[in-house]
Amino acid sequence: MNKEIVSTSDAPSAIGPYSQAVKTGLVVFTSGQIGLDPATGELAADFEAQVRQAFKNLAAVSEASGASLANAVKLTLFLTDLGQFAKANAIMAEMVPQPYPARSTVGVASLPRGAQFEVEAILVL
């Protein structure tokens, strides 16, 4: 298996022992992205800003792999408050082109750095 590590300074650096994404053949597996500003390392102020920044980070990692969010075949969203689902859904509809990928949404107790939202993707080139 040929495994290529994907990395970009346009998204936050990994905050643990993992890569931003791994590309194998025509498939890219991204690590989860939260709403950290890659320039400052600070978490966006509120839920909606975190969702937008997380999708921007995911787009940057996707582009570094030679893809875009249009190549997403599966997204997984993680929310600490499922009551915010409608907001996340609306922002995703703005930032991810149609036809939309398959998706799972998971309610979680907590996320790294106190984030309220995280997104990961599987992309096919």
N, C-alpha and C positions, 0 to 999 in steps of 0.2 A: 504494500500500500504506500502510495506517495502522499505525504502529509505536509502541507505548506502552512506555516504560521502567518496569519494576517495581523498587521499592526499599523496603526496610524496615530499621529499626534493630534488629529482632528476630532478624536474621541478620547475620553479619559483613559489613562493608563490602567491596567489591571491592578486591583487593590488586594490581590492575593496570588497564589501560585496557579495562574491560568493565563490563557491567551485571549485577546479580544475576539479572535475567530480562528477557525481551522478550515482550510480548503483541502478537499481530497477529490481529485477528478473534477467533476462538474458540480459538486455539492459543497456548500459552505455552511458551517455550523457556527453561529455567533454565540458569544457569551452574553449574558444578560446585561442590559444597559439601563442605568438609572439616570436621573436628571442632574448629573454632575456637569458643570461647565468645564470643558477640557482646559480652558485658559487659566481658570482660577482654582479649580478643584473644589469649588463650593457647590452645594446642592441648591437648586432653584427654590425660590421662596414658597410657592404654593403648589397645590396638586396639579392644576392645569399647566403651569410653567414646567413642572417636573415631567409631565407626560410629553410636552412638546420637545423639551431638551433630550429626553430619552430617545424619542424617535429621530431627532437630529443626530444623536450619537450613533444610533443604529444605522442610519443612512450613511454616515461617514465610514463606519466599519465595512458596510456593504460595498461602498465605492472603492475602498482600499483592496477589496477582494476581486474587483473587476465586475461587480454587479451593481444593482440598485435595489430599492425597495420593491420595484416592479418584479424582481426575480424571486421575491419571497413566496414560498409554497406553504409555509407553516409559521405562524406566530404564536408565542405564548406570552400572555399578559399576566402580571402578578400585581394585585392591588391589596393594600392593607385595609381598605374600606370599600366593600363592594357597593356601598351606597353611591360611590363616585363612578360607577360603571358607565352611566350614560355620558358623562363628560369624556371619559377615556375613549369611548366608542366614537363620539363625534370628532374628536381630535384625530383618531386613527383614520377615519373616513376622509379627513382633509389631507393627511400626510402620506397615505399609502394609496397608490393608484389602483384602479379597478382593472381587471377583475380581482377581487380581494382574495388573499390566501386563506387557507384553512386556519382556524384559530381556536385556542383554548384560553379561558380566563380563570385564574385561580385566586381565591381569597387567601391571604397569608397573615400570620400574626405580626411579622416584622420583616424588614428588608435591610440590607447593609446601609450604614451611615444614616439611618433614620428615614430613608426614602419611603415614599408612599406608593411608588409605581416602579415597575421594572418590565422590560420587554426583551425577548430573545427571538431569534429567527433561524429558520432553515431556508437557504437560498439555493436555487438551481440555475447554473449559468446556461 
